[in-house]
Amino acid sequence: MWHRISHLGIISLLLINIIVDTRGQAKNYAIQIAAVENQSEAETIVADLKSKGLNGYWVMAEIAGLGTRYRIRIGQFKTNTEARTIAEKYRKRGLIADFFIATWEEPATNNIRQRRIAASSEKNSAEDVAKTAEKIKHKPELEPLVAKPADPPATQLPDDLRQVDAPSYPVRTAEPSPHIGGPPVANALPDLNFKNSNWKMSGSHALTTQNMRTIFFIDSLTGWIGGDDGSVFRTTDGGMSWRPLISGTRADINLIQFVDWNTGWMLGDMEKSGLEGGKSDSDKVLLLTNDGGKTWRQKQLSNVTSIFFIDARTGWAVGRNATILKTTDGGEQWQAVSELEKLIGLPVESTTYNYGFSDIFFLDADHGWIIGNFYGRDRNNIGGLYVTSDGGRNWKRIPLTLQTQYSSGRFTPGVLHSVHFIEQNTGTVSGEMMDGEGRFFFAIHTRDGGRTWQQYRTPSSATHFTQFIDLENGWTAAFAPREGSAEAVIYDTALMKTDNGGMSWQNDFLARGRRIRAIFFLSPSLGWAVGDRGTILKFEDKKKSKVKS
């Protein structure tokens, strides 16, 4: 049915590179948590960090068109992996909110670029000022990159473009990382640059300012979208017009599935307040409808992050704490699958990780697949793929051997995002991995039930979600924070397509100033994408055969 993976692609970003005299020094990294306009505010934030026991400092940058910005950073680390690991630890403890990993620069007290040139100083001549200004150089705006065959790399992202949030799940929006507070997200003027003319805006006008997070179509005419604050819309004309529905909840809708025009389910997150009034956790809410979404009823489902229904009565739910649930009455009652530690081969939880399942797919009532991951600080294992051939009464693990340069097999650091099979022996698994200092987005395909796999991987530092509808045709949306976006975070997204299983990717469109959060394709010629501030896009290639309504 659908798929989620992760992504690559890259957006036109203005990357600011402050030149520092680093001759004889190895490249180091720092955790950046904010950027402010004045020094006093920067010093206040740094003082707050130090009061928490963190090694905070600020560096100054001159950004074309914006002026001076003071970047708040923490620490100095030898590798990007080390910096990211520490940052995730700080965020989990509530010491910081959002972050990205930047190339290390000397703190203000030691860096010549931070010294103010006092107007009253008699020693600073015009020549001195010119020499100081010469130390600040900028990189030109980058053109979008088109992925080429993997290994050698298809798309190489700039070093400064790093993932901010936990990896997103394809099609269904990623479960947000808990944190306290967070920097504002810029309401930047969005800019859509279509490389593929088959993409168009869906609908005649903006429906809402809410962020859309998920989309599902039962046929070429009838579909639903959901997003922030319980917002839900339905179309019966292929997306030409959308009608709002009343969900009865304030939860953020992250997943929608229907099995016919009337029977469907939605999965949402209802945020809970942290100790200091910030976001800390969320309750999972399952919403059920039997009238196409006109009315909904609610159920609480702890830990659940994904659902899949085979028909109007039989469905599955998976999530954190190794949760696997089954329903035979349409979602009213759920039964847990037991003896999961024996299946996983390790304890469900330890001091460094919690094992959970992130995606589930059933081909029919008997044949299904689940993927699992290690969540937490310890991600040295890639997770696992599990299969059943008797309707979930028994599950077994399918070995995944990823091709890497610096690590091997199950001990490759990474995360699995999606699984999709088109028949019992033929399917695709996607995710991302770390190999040495490199981070990669990958897709692996099998034609023999998982005994052997064909792998394609691409260097990527963005957050992805992806859909494959067969072994060849797939799409991935990758978003990343724009460097130099001052005190507010601005996200840019590239949506890319492959017709050779991920060996190479081509840009379909660039969305500057917004995140594309979900995609859904019925065929290679018909699909949709949704994202921030009510964005709804439709892809239709009329030259190819149409999907039956």
Backbone torsions as a table, in degrees:
resi	resn	phi	psi	omega
1	MET	NA	-91.5	179.3
2	TRP	-110.9	179.0	179.0
3	HIS	-149.9	151.9	171.3
4	ARG	-132.1	143.1	178.7
5	ILE	-138.6	-134.2	176.1
6	SER	-140.4	-149.3	-174.6
7	HIS	-159.8	-169.1	177.0
8	LEU	-160.7	-165.3	171.6
9	GLY	113.4	162.8	172.5
10	ILE	-150.2	149.0	-167.4
11	ILE	-96.3	155.6	175.1
12	SER	-67.7	109.0	-177.2
13	LEU	-118.3	144.2	172.0
14	LEU	-96.6	103.2	-176.9
15	LEU	-98.9	126.1	-178.2
16	ILE	-98.2	123.0	-179.0
17	ASN	-118.6	111.7	178.3
18	ILE	-87.9	121.4	-175.5
19	ILE	-79.5	127.1	178.6
20	VAL	-123.9	148.3	177.2
21	ASP	-74.6	99.6	-176.5
22	THR	-118.7	23.5	179.5
23	ARG	-59.4	130.2	179.0
24	GLY	84.3	-1.0	-179.5
25	GLN	-108.3	146.8	174.2
26	ALA	-78.8	155.9	179.1
27	LYS	-71.5	124.4	179.3
28	ASN	-115.5	174.0	-175.3
29	TYR	-134.2	160.1	178.0
30	ALA	-140.5	160.9	176.6
31	ILE	-95.6	118.3	177.1
32	GLN	-101.4	129.6	-176.2
33	ILE	-115.0	-16.3	-177.4
34	ALA	-166.9	166.9	171.4
35	ALA	-143.1	128.0	-175.9
36	VAL	-125.4	169.7	-171.7
37	GLU	-93.2	-17.4	-178.1
38	ASN	-134.1	155.5	-173.4
39	GLN	-68.2	-37.8	-177.6
40	SER	-62.9	-39.5	177.6
41	GLU	-66.6	-39.0	177.7
42	ALA	-61.7	-43.4	-179.1
43	GLU	-66.7	-33.4	176.8
44	THR	-64.6	-44.1	179.4
45	ILE	-65.3	-41.9	179.1
46	VAL	-61.7	-42.2	178.8
47	ALA	-61.7	-38.8	178.1
48	ASP	-65.0	-40.6	177.4
49	LEU	-62.2	-43.2	-179.0
50	LYS	-66.5	-31.8	177.4
51	SER	-66.6	-21.5	177.1
52	LYS	-91.6	1.7	179.6
53	GLY	87.1	14.9	-179.1
54	LEU	-100.2	146.7	-179.3
55	ASN	-84.1	75.8	-177.7
56	GLY	-89.9	151.8	176.5
57	TYR	-162.4	172.9	177.2
58	TRP	-129.8	152.2	172.6
59	VAL	-127.1	151.9	-175.6
60	MET	-105.0	142.3	178.4
61	ALA	-139.0	145.7	173.7
62	GLU	-102.2	117.3	-175.9
63	ILE	-109.2	124.0	-177.5
64	ALA	-55.7	127.7	178.7
65	GLY	83.8	-12.0	-178.0
66	LEU	-120.1	-24.8	-179.9
67	GLY	92.0	-150.7	-175.0
68	THR	-81.0	135.7	173.9
69	ARG	-130.8	142.1	179.1
70	TYR	-108.3	111.4	-175.1
71	ARG	-91.2	123.9	-177.4
72	ILE	-91.0	123.4	-175.3
73	ARG	-133.6	164.2	-179.6
74	ILE	-131.5	129.8	167.2
75	GLY	71.9	177.0	174.4
76	GLN	-141.4	121.6	-172.2
77	PHE	-126.8	147.7	-176.4
78	LYS	-75.0	-29.0	-177.9
79	THR	-132.8	155.8	175.9
80	ASN	-62.4	-38.5	-179.8
81	THR	-62.3	-43.6	179.0
82	GLU	-62.1	-44.6	179.8
83	ALA	-62.0	-43.2	-178.4
84	ARG	-67.5	-38.9	178.9
85	THR	-61.9	-45.7	179.1
86	ILE	-65.5	-41.1	-179.8
87	ALA	-62.0	-43.4	178.1
88	GLU	-62.4	-36.5	177.8
89	LYS	-64.2	-45.2	178.3
90	TYR	-61.9	-41.6	-178.3
91	ARG	-67.3	-39.5	179.3
92	LYS	-62.3	-34.8	179.1
93	ARG	-82.3	-3.1	179.4
94	GLY	80.5	14.3	-178.5
95	LEU	-80.6	-28.7	176.5
96	ILE	-136.9	166.5	177.1
97	ALA	-105.6	-119.0	179.9
98	ASP	-74.2	157.8	-178.5
99	PHE	-157.5	166.0	161.8
100	PHE	-144.2	164.0	-176.3
101	ILE	-94.9	126.2	-178.3
102	ALA	-118.9	159.0	173.2
103	THR	-66.6	135.3	-174.7
104	TRP	-68.1	139.5	172.8
105	GLU	-131.1	153.1	-178.5
106	GLU	-62.6	140.4	177.1
107	PRO	-60.4	167.6	-173.1
108	ALA	-57.0	-38.5	-173.4
109	THR	-70.6	-20.5	-176.0
110	ASN	-111.6	-8.2	-171.8
111	ASN	-102.1	127.5	-177.5
112	ILE	-62.3	-25.1	-179.1
113	ARG	-72.5	-13.8	-178.6
114	GLN	-92.4	-10.0	-175.4
115	ARG	-76.8	125.3	179.9
116	ARG	-72.7	141.3	177.5
117	ILE	-95.8	99.0	-175.9
118	ALA	-68.0	134.0	-179.3
119	ALA	-64.7	-27.1	-176.7
120	SER	-85.6	-6.9	-176.7
121	SER	-72.4	127.5	-179.7
122	GLU	-80.5	-16.7	-175.2
123	LYS	-84.9	-18.9	-176.5
124	ASN	-87.8	99.3	178.7
125	SER	-83.7	171.7	177.4
126	ALA	-60.8	-33.4	178.5
127	GLU	-65.7	-39.3	178.7
128	ASP	-63.0	-43.0	180.0
129	VAL	-62.6	-41.5	-180.0
130	ALA	-63.1	-39.9	179.0
131	LYS	-65.2	-39.5	178.9
132	THR	-65.1	-44.2	-179.5
133	ALA	-63.6	-31.7	-178.7
134	GLU	-63.9	-21.1	-178.8
135	LYS	-72.8	-14.1	-178.6
136	ILE	-103.4	115.5	-179.6
137	LYS	-128.2	154.2	-176.5
138	HIS	-122.6	148.0	171.9
139	LYS	-84.2	144.9	177.3
140	PRO	-69.6	163.1	177.0
141	GLU	-63.5	137.5	-175.6
142	LEU	-90.1	140.7	173.4
143	GLU	-77.5	151.8	177.4
144	PRO	-57.3	140.7	-179.2
145	LEU	-97.7	140.6	177.0
146	VAL	-106.2	127.8	-177.3
147	ALA	-66.5	137.7	175.0
148	LYS	-113.0	175.0	-174.6
149	PRO	-49.0	135.4	-177.6
150	ALA	-68.9	148.3	179.0
151	ASP	49.7	70.5	16.3
152	PRO	-71.0	156.7	-170.8
153	PRO	-54.1	143.3	178.1
154	ALA	-86.9	-45.7	-179.8
155	THR	-135.9	116.8	-179.3
156	GLN	-101.3	116.1	-179.5
157	LEU	-82.5	150.2	176.7
158	PRO	-60.1	150.8	-177.7
159	ASP	-60.6	-33.4	-175.0
160	ASP	-77.4	-10.1	-178.3
161	LEU	-90.0	104.6	-174.9
162	ARG	-124.0	154.3	178.8
163	GLN	-69.6	135.6	179.5
164	VAL	-97.1	-47.1	-176.2
165	ASP	-100.7	171.1	174.9
166	ALA	-61.9	155.5	-174.3
167	PRO	-55.3	135.8	179.5
168	SER	-81.9	151.6	177.7
169	TYR	-96.6	133.9	-177.7
170	PRO	-59.1	148.4	177.9
171	VAL	61.1	-53.9	175.4
172	ARG	-92.5	133.1	-173.3
173	THR	-64.3	145.1	-177.6
174	ALA	-63.2	145.7	175.0
175	GLU	-67.6	123.7	-175.6
176	PRO	-66.3	143.6	175.5
177	SER	-73.6	132.6	179.3
178	PRO	-67.3	137.9	176.9
179	HIS	-160.6	164.5	179.2
180	ILE	-100.5	125.6	179.5
181	GLY	67.7	-149.2	178.8
182	GLY	147.1	151.8	-179.3
183	PRO	-71.4	153.3	178.5
184	PRO	-66.9	147.0	174.7
185	VAL	-95.1	127.0	-173.6
186	ALA	-66.1	136.1	173.9
187	ASN	-88.8	61.9	-174.0
188	ALA	-71.2	153.8	175.9
189	LEU	-65.8	115.0	-176.0
190	PRO	-71.5	151.5	-179.0
191	ASP	-140.3	117.5	179.0
192	LEU	-105.5	122.7	-179.7
193	ASN	-116.8	100.5	-175.6
194	PHE	-84.8	119.7	173.2
195	LYS	-88.5	-27.3	178.2
196	ASN	-109.7	115.1	-173.7
197	SER	-69.9	-7.0	177.4
198	ASN	-77.0	-10.1	175.2
199	TRP	-87.6	134.6	177.9
200	LYS	-141.7	158.3	171.4
201	MET	-66.0	138.5	-179.5
202	SER	-96.7	126.3	-177.9
203	GLY	93.2	160.7	-175.2
204	SER	-87.0	-17.4	-178.8
205	HIS	-157.8	167.4	-178.9
206	ALA	-66.8	128.9	-179.8
207	LEU	-79.2	-39.1	-170.0
208	THR	-158.4	162.3	172.4
209	THR	-96.1	-2.0	178.8
210	GLN	-71.6	150.7	174.7
211	ASN	-74.1	128.4	175.5
212	MET	-89.6	133.0	-171.8
213	ARG	-115.6	-19.6	-174.6
214	THR	-153.5	156.4	-178.2
215	ILE	-150.0	144.4	178.2
216	PHE	-149.6	134.8	174.6
217	PHE	-120.9	134.3	177.2
218	ILE	-88.1	-25.0	173.9
219	ASP	-155.8	-170.6	-174.3
220	SER	-72.3	-12.0	-178.4
221	LEU	-110.3	-35.0	-169.6
222	THR	-107.1	121.8	-179.4
223	GLY	-153.5	169.4	-178.3
224	TRP	-135.8	147.6	171.4
225	ILE	-130.5	150.4	179.7
226	GLY	-139.7	158.4	-177.9
227	GLY	-162.4	-150.8	-174.0
228	ASP	-61.8	149.0	170.4
229	ASP	58.5	33.8	176.5
230	GLY	74.7	14.1	-177.9
231	SER	-73.6	130.2	-178.6
232	VAL	-140.7	139.6	178.2
233	PHE	-136.0	153.9	179.7
234	ARG	-130.8	144.0	174.0
235	THR	-124.8	146.7	174.5
236	THR	-125.0	12.6	179.7
237	ASP	-130.9	30.7	176.4
238	GLY	75.7	13.5	178.2
239	GLY	102.4	4.2	175.9
240	MET	-66.3	-34.2	176.6
241	SER	-142.2	153.8	-178.2
242	TRP	-132.6	136.9	-179.9
243	ARG	-112.2	129.5	179.5
244	PRO	-69.1	144.0	175.8
245	LEU	-117.0	155.1	179.0
246	ILE	-97.8	110.4	-177.2
247	SER	-83.1	-26.3	-178.3
248	GLY	78.6	15.1	180.0
249	THR	-140.3	158.4	173.0
250	ARG	-102.2	8.1	-179.0
251	ALA	-69.7	150.8	172.7
252	ASP	-78.5	121.3	-176.5
253	ILE	-83.2	117.5	-175.4
254	ASN	-109.2	-11.2	-177.1
255	LEU	-156.5	137.0	176.0
256	ILE	-132.4	137.9	171.2
257	GLN	-144.3	136.5	173.2
258	PHE	-124.7	148.6	175.4
259	VAL	-107.8	-12.8	172.4
260	ASP	-156.7	-171.4	-176.6
261	TRP	-66.3	-21.1	-173.5
262	ASN	-111.1	-34.1	-169.6
263	THR	-99.3	118.6	-178.1
264	GLY	-156.2	173.0	-176.7
265	TRP	-141.5	151.6	173.0
266	MET	-132.0	146.2	176.4
267	LEU	-117.7	128.3	-176.7
268	GLY	-132.7	163.1	176.5
269	ASP	-111.2	122.1	173.7
270	MET	-103.6	109.9	-173.5
271	GLU	-68.2	144.0	173.0
272	LYS	-111.6	148.0	-178.6
273	SER	-78.9	143.6	174.9
274	GLY	-82.2	-176.8	-176.4
275	LEU	-64.3	-27.9	-178.0
276	GLU	-109.4	21.0	176.0
277	GLY	88.0	0.4	179.6
278	GLY	-94.0	-179.3	178.9
279	LYS	-75.6	134.5	179.3
280	SER	-132.6	-30.7	-176.7
281	ASP	-162.0	177.3	179.0
282	SER	-147.3	146.6	172.6
283	ASP	-89.3	138.0	178.7
284	LYS	-88.6	129.4	-177.5
285	VAL	-120.0	126.2	173.7
286	LEU	-102.0	127.9	178.1
287	LEU	-114.1	135.8	-175.4
288	LEU	-122.4	142.5	176.4
289	THR	-139.2	148.2	175.1
290	ASN	-124.0	11.0	-179.1
291	ASP	-132.7	33.9	176.2
292	GLY	76.5	7.2	179.0
293	GLY	108.0	3.0	177.2
294	LYS	-65.0	-39.5	176.9
295	THR	-133.1	151.4	-178.6
296	TRP	-135.7	147.6	170.8
297	ARG	-123.5	154.4	-169.4
298	GLN	-113.6	148.7	172.0
299	LYS	-136.5	144.2	174.2
300	GLN	-89.2	131.3	178.1
301	LEU	-132.7	97.5	-177.6
302	SER	-65.9	141.1	173.1
303	ASN	72.4	-10.7	-172.4
304	VAL	-73.5	133.5	178.3
305	THR	-121.3	-10.3	-179.6
306	SER	-155.0	148.7	177.5
307	ILE	-134.2	158.8	174.4
308	PHE	-153.0	126.3	179.0
309	PHE	-111.8	133.0	178.9
310	ILE	-82.6	-38.9	177.5
311	ASP	-151.9	-166.9	-174.9
312	ALA	-67.0	-16.4	-176.4
313	ARG	-116.3	-34.6	-172.9
314	THR	-100.3	122.7	-179.8
315	GLY	-149.0	168.6	-178.2
316	TRP	-133.2	150.9	175.5
317	ALA	-137.4	137.9	179.6
318	VAL	-133.7	161.2	-179.8
319	GLY	178.5	-158.6	-177.5
320	ARG	-66.0	169.0	-177.2
321	ASN	55.4	36.2	178.5
322	ALA	52.0	43.4	-178.3
323	THR	-80.7	124.1	169.0
324	ILE	-133.0	119.1	-178.3
325	LEU	-123.9	150.8	176.9
326	LYS	-131.7	141.6	175.3
327	THR	-125.2	146.1	176.3
328	THR	-123.4	10.6	179.1
329	ASP	-129.2	31.4	175.8
330	GLY	80.8	10.0	177.4
331	GLY	107.5	3.4	179.0
332	GLU	-72.9	-43.2	179.1
333	GLN	-127.4	146.9	-177.5
334	TRP	-131.1	142.0	176.7
335	GLN	-117.9	137.4	-177.5
336	ALA	-86.5	143.4	172.8
337	VAL	-82.7	133.7	-175.0
338	SER	-103.9	178.4	178.3
339	GLU	55.8	44.1	-177.0
340	LEU	-77.9	-27.7	178.7
341	GLU	-63.1	-35.8	177.3
342	LYS	-66.0	-37.2	179.2
343	LEU	-68.6	-45.8	-177.3
344	ILE	-71.4	-37.8	-178.1
345	GLY	91.0	2.0	179.6
346	LEU	-145.4	163.0	173.5
347	PRO	-58.9	147.2	179.2
348	VAL	-64.6	-33.3	-176.0
349	GLU	-141.0	144.0	173.9
350	SER	-139.8	-171.8	179.8
351	THR	-72.2	-15.6	-176.0
352	THR	-117.1	-7.0	-179.6
353	TYR	-156.1	162.9	169.5
354	ASN	-131.8	127.5	-177.2
355	TYR	-88.5	131.7	179.8
356	GLY	-143.5	164.2	178.3
357	PHE	-106.2	135.8	-172.5
358	SER	-112.2	-18.7	-179.7
359	ASP	-152.2	150.7	179.0
360	ILE	-143.2	142.1	179.4
361	PHE	-145.4	132.8	175.4
362	PHE	-119.0	133.1	177.1
363	LEU	-82.8	-35.9	176.9
364	ASP	-155.8	-168.1	-175.8
365	ALA	-65.2	-23.3	-176.3
366	ASP	-100.4	-39.5	-168.0
367	HIS	-102.6	117.6	-178.5
368	GLY	-143.6	162.9	-178.7
369	TRP	-138.5	145.7	177.7
370	ILE	-133.8	143.5	172.0
371	ILE	-117.1	144.1	-178.5
372	GLY	-127.4	161.0	-177.8
373	ASN	-144.5	158.1	171.4
374	PHE	-91.3	116.5	178.8
375	TYR	-103.1	136.3	-178.7
376	GLY	128.1	-160.9	-176.1
377	ARG	-73.7	-30.0	-176.4
378	ASP	-94.0	98.5	178.5
379	ARG	-121.0	36.3	-179.4
380	ASN	-75.8	-9.9	176.4
381	ASN	-110.3	142.5	-174.2
382	ILE	-77.6	-11.7	-176.2
383	GLY	101.2	-156.8	-175.4
384	GLY	-155.8	160.4	175.3
385	LEU	-116.7	132.9	-175.7
386	TYR	-128.4	145.9	-175.1
387	VAL	-133.8	147.3	172.0
388	THR	-128.1	146.3	176.3
389	SER	-124.6	10.3	-179.5
390	ASP	-132.8	36.3	176.1
391	GLY	72.3	22.2	175.5
392	GLY	94.8	0.9	177.4
393	ARG	-68.3	-33.8	177.7
394	ASN	-136.0	141.5	177.9
395	TRP	-126.4	148.8	173.4
396	LYS	-138.8	153.3	-178.3
397	ARG	-84.6	137.6	173.8
398	ILE	-103.2	120.2	-179.4
399	PRO	-62.3	136.6	174.7
400	LEU	-117.1	117.9	177.7
401	THR	-112.2	107.0	-179.4
402	LEU	-88.9	140.9	178.6
403	GLN	-84.0	118.4	-178.6
404	THR	-135.2	167.8	179.0
405	GLN	-96.6	-34.8	-172.8
406	TYR	-112.9	-11.6	179.4
407	SER	-140.2	178.5	-176.8
408	SER	-149.9	152.0	170.1
409	GLY	57.3	-140.8	-174.4
410	ARG	-68.9	-18.9	-175.0
411	PHE	-89.6	19.5	173.0
412	THR	-81.1	124.6	176.8
413	PRO	-64.9	135.7	178.8
414	GLY	166.2	-169.7	-178.3
415	VAL	-148.1	139.2	175.3
416	LEU	-94.2	140.0	-175.7
417	HIS	-112.2	-40.0	-171.0
418	SER	-148.9	156.1	175.5
419	VAL	-139.6	138.5	-179.8
420	HIS	-153.2	126.5	178.2
421	PHE	-119.9	141.7	178.4
422	ILE	-101.0	-15.8	168.2
423	GLU	-160.3	177.5	-167.1
424	GLN	-56.2	-33.5	-175.5
425	ASN	-107.1	-6.2	-171.0
426	THR	-120.0	118.1	-178.6
427	GLY	-165.4	179.1	-174.8
428	THR	-133.9	139.4	170.9
429	VAL	-123.1	140.7	-179.7
430	SER	-132.1	163.1	179.9
431	GLY	173.6	-156.8	176.6
432	GLU	-142.2	152.5	-175.8
433	MET	-139.8	157.6	169.5
434	MET	-105.1	134.5	176.2
435	ASP	-134.2	104.1	-170.6
436	GLY	64.7	-126.2	176.7
437	GLU	-93.2	0.4	-177.5
438	GLY	-94.8	146.1	176.0
439	ARG	-116.0	134.9	-171.6
440	PHE	-134.3	145.4	168.3
441	PHE	-96.9	135.8	-175.6
442	PHE	-140.5	158.3	170.5
443	ALA	-134.3	133.3	176.7
444	ILE	-123.3	140.7	-174.6
445	HIS	-124.7	143.2	175.8
446	THR	-127.9	146.3	174.6
447	ARG	-119.8	3.7	-177.2
448	ASP	-131.4	34.4	175.6
449	GLY	73.8	15.9	176.6
450	GLY	102.4	3.1	177.0
451	ARG	-69.8	-37.7	175.3
452	THR	-133.6	154.7	-176.7
453	TRP	-135.3	144.8	171.9
454	GLN	-107.9	127.0	-171.6
455	GLN	-114.6	137.2	168.9
456	TYR	-127.7	133.1	178.6
457	ARG	-136.9	153.9	-177.1
458	THR	-139.3	132.8	176.1
459	PRO	-56.2	134.4	-177.4
460	SER	-155.7	137.1	174.6
461	SER	-121.8	12.5	179.5
462	ALA	-98.7	175.2	174.6
463	THR	-98.5	131.7	-171.6
464	HIS	-116.9	153.7	145.3
465	PHE	-145.1	146.9	-163.9
466	THR	-137.5	156.3	172.4
467	GLN	-133.0	128.4	168.0
468	PHE	-110.4	133.3	176.6
469	ILE	-102.7	-13.5	172.7
470	ASP	-158.9	-168.1	-176.1
471	LEU	-73.3	-16.3	-176.8
472	GLU	-105.8	-45.0	-169.1
473	ASN	-95.7	121.5	179.0
474	GLY	-150.5	159.5	179.0
475	TRP	-134.6	146.3	177.3
476	THR	-140.8	135.6	175.9
477	ALA	-109.0	125.9	-178.0
478	ALA	-122.1	124.3	175.9
479	PHE	-120.3	152.2	-178.6
480	ALA	-152.0	151.9	178.4
481	PRO	-71.2	141.8	179.4
482	ARG	-82.8	122.3	178.8
483	GLU	-66.1	142.6	179.5
484	GLY	81.3	18.3	-178.8
485	SER	-87.7	22.7	171.4
486	ALA	59.2	-136.2	-170.4
487	GLU	-80.9	-11.8	179.9
488	ALA	-118.8	148.0	-177.6
489	VAL	-86.6	127.2	174.9
490	ILE	-113.5	128.4	-179.2
491	TYR	-106.3	142.3	173.5
492	ASP	-121.2	148.2	-177.1
493	THR	-130.9	139.8	168.7
494	ALA	-114.9	130.6	173.6
495	LEU	-107.2	127.8	-174.9
496	MET	-128.7	157.3	-177.3
497	LYS	-128.2	145.5	171.1
498	THR	-125.5	143.8	172.8
499	ASP	-120.8	15.2	178.2
500	ASN	-133.3	33.4	173.9
501	GLY	77.1	7.5	-179.4
502	GLY	106.8	4.8	176.1
503	MET	-63.9	-36.5	175.5
504	SER	-147.2	157.7	-177.6
505	TRP	-132.7	148.1	177.7
506	GLN	-125.4	141.1	177.6
507	ASN	-67.3	129.3	171.0
508	ASP	-95.5	-46.5	173.7
509	PHE	-158.8	160.8	174.7
510	LEU	-116.0	132.5	177.6
511	ALA	-118.1	103.2	-179.9
512	ARG	-89.7	134.0	177.1
513	GLY	85.8	12.6	178.5
514	ARG	-158.4	157.3	174.9
515	ARG	-100.6	133.3	168.0
516	ILE	-91.2	113.7	-167.6
517	ARG	-99.0	-19.0	-177.8
518	ALA	-155.9	148.6	175.7
519	ILE	-135.1	153.5	179.6
520	PHE	-151.1	120.0	178.7
521	PHE	-118.6	135.3	173.5
522	LEU	-90.1	-27.5	-178.7
523	SER	-159.3	172.6	176.8
524	PRO	-62.1	-14.9	-176.6
525	SER	-108.7	-0.8	-176.2
526	LEU	-147.1	123.1	179.3
527	GLY	-165.2	174.3	-177.5
528	TRP	-140.4	161.0	175.0
529	ALA	-143.8	145.2	179.2
530	VAL	-133.1	160.0	-178.7
531	GLY	-169.4	-151.8	-171.9
532	ASP	-62.7	148.4	174.5
533	ARG	50.0	48.0	173.1
534	GLY	74.4	19.1	-179.4
535	THR	-67.9	125.1	174.6
536	ILE	-134.7	121.8	-178.6
537	LEU	-123.2	148.8	179.1
538	LYS	-126.5	137.1	174.5
539	PHE	-110.8	127.4	176.8
540	GLU	-146.1	118.0	176.5
541	ASP	-103.1	97.2	-173.9
542	LYS	-72.1	-12.8	178.6
543	LYS	-74.8	-23.5	179.8
544	LYS	-93.0	165.7	-179.6
545	SER	-62.5	140.2	-177.6
546	LYS	-83.3	154.0	174.8
547	VAL	-78.9	138.1	178.0
548	LYS	-67.1	138.3	-178.6
549	SER	-78.7	NA	NA
